[in-house]
Amino acid sequence: MTGDHYRFNTAYPDATPKQVVRFLLLDPIFLRSVRYCLQGISDTLQQIQQHPSHDTPDDRDCLRGQLLARWSYVRIDNLIEAGLHEAIDQLQQDLNQLHSLIQTRYFTSADLRSTPPIPHARSHRSPPDVSV
């Protein structure tokens, strides 16, 4: 039995489908739950943010905060009543949008394209002729 399986069985000895969904989506300490992963994304983005601003947050920060808040404070009954499939579809769309914003900011920004190439440590000269 894995640690996660043991933890789940300890927390929910007579598990219902609702409890399984709550554990997989909303548990704050289950390493693979949506809630836990969103917290990790949020923490990482805050750590790598180059210029923390106390002004209006940009789209990336807004979406990061909204996702974390939504999945931290939603009640499982509300998720199920509104449609679990729809909620997960919306989560996937939101994560795709967040991915695009992160990619644009950190991997395809104009700052990166204007960075000069790193010179190679080795020279591109021809090797010496060592014929015998």
C-alpha positions in Angstrom: 0.0 0.0 0.0 1.5 3.4 -1.0 1.7 6.3 1.4 -1.1 8.2 -0.4 -3.3 5.1 -0.3 -2.7 4.6 3.4 -3.3 8.3 4.1 -6.6 8.2 2.2 -7.8 5.0 3.9 -6.9 6.5 7.3 -8.7 9.7 6.6 -11.7 8.1 4.9 -12.1 4.5 6.2 -15.6 4.1 4.6 -14.9 6.3 1.5 -17.7 7.6 -0.6 -17.4 8.8 -4.2 -17.6 12.4 -2.8 -14.8 11.9 -0.4 -12.6 10.4 -3.2 -13.3 13.5 -5.4 -12.6 15.8 -2.4 -9.3 14.0 -1.8 -8.1 14.0 -5.4 -9.1 17.6 -6.1 -9.2 19.6 -2.9 -6.9 18.0 -0.4 -4.2 20.6 0.6 -1.6 18.0 1.6 -2.1 15.2 -0.9 0.9 15.8 -3.3 -1.1 15.0 -6.4 -4.3 16.9 -5.7 -5.3 19.8 -7.9 -5.3 22.1 -4.8 -1.8 21.1 -3.8 -0.4 21.5 -7.3 -2.0 24.9 -7.7 -0.3 26.0 -4.4 3.0 24.8 -5.8 2.5 26.7 -9.0 1.6 29.9 -7.1 4.6 29.6 -4.7 7.0 29.0 -7.6 5.7 31.9 -9.6 6.0 34.2 -6.6 9.6 33.1 -6.0 10.7 33.7 -9.6 8.9 37.0 -10.1 11.6 39.4 -10.8 10.0 42.7 -9.8 7.2 42.1 -7.2 4.8 44.9 -7.6 2.3 46.4 -5.2 0.4 47.9 -8.1 -2.2 46.2 -10.2 -1.2 42.6 -10.8 -0.7 41.4 -14.4 -2.9 38.8 -16.1 -0.6 36.0 -15.0 -0.7 37.0 -11.4 -4.5 37.5 -11.5 -5.1 34.1 -13.0 -2.7 32.4 -10.6 -4.4 34.0 -7.7 -7.9 33.3 -8.9 -7.2 29.6 -9.6 -5.6 29.1 -6.3 -8.5 30.9 -4.5 -11.2 29.1 -6.5 -9.8 25.6 -5.8 -8.8 26.4 -2.2 -12.2 27.6 -1.1 -14.7 25.7 -3.2 -17.0 23.2 -1.5 -17.1 19.8 -3.0 -20.9 19.8 -3.0 -20.9 23.0 -5.1 -18.4 21.5 -7.5 -20.6 18.4 -7.9 -23.9 20.3 -8.2 -22.5 22.7 -10.8 -21.1 19.8 -12.8 -17.8 18.1 -11.9 -17.0 17.5 -15.6 -17.5 21.1 -16.4 -15.4 22.3 -13.5 -12.5 20.1 -14.6 -12.9 21.3 -18.2 -12.7 24.9 -17.0 -9.7 24.0 -14.9 -7.9 22.6 -17.9 -8.7 25.7 -19.9 -7.5 28.0 -17.1 -4.3 26.0 -16.8 -3.7 26.2 -20.6 -4.1 30.0 -20.4 -1.8 30.2 -17.4 0.7 28.1 -19.3 0.6 30.5 -22.2 1.1 33.5 -20.0 4.1 31.8 -18.2 5.6 30.8 -21.6 5.2 34.3 -23.0 6.7 35.9 -19.9 9.6 33.6 -19.1 10.4 31.7 -22.4 9.5 33.8 -25.4 9.7 37.4 -24.2 11.5 40.1 -26.2 14.1 40.2 -23.4 15.1 36.7 -24.1 15.2 37.1 -27.9 17.5 40.2 -27.5 20.1 38.4 -25.3 23.3 37.9 -27.2 24.4 34.3 -27.7 26.7 32.7 -25.3 30.2 32.2 -26.9 31.4 28.6 -27.0 34.3 27.6 -24.8 36.0 25.9 -27.7 37.4 27.6 -30.8 36.0 26.7 -34.2 39.4 26.4 -35.7 40.4 23.3 -37.5 42.3 20.7 -35.5 46.1 20.6 -36.2 47.3 18.3 -39.0 48.9 15.3 -37.3 49.5 13.1 -40.3 52.4 10.7 -40.1 
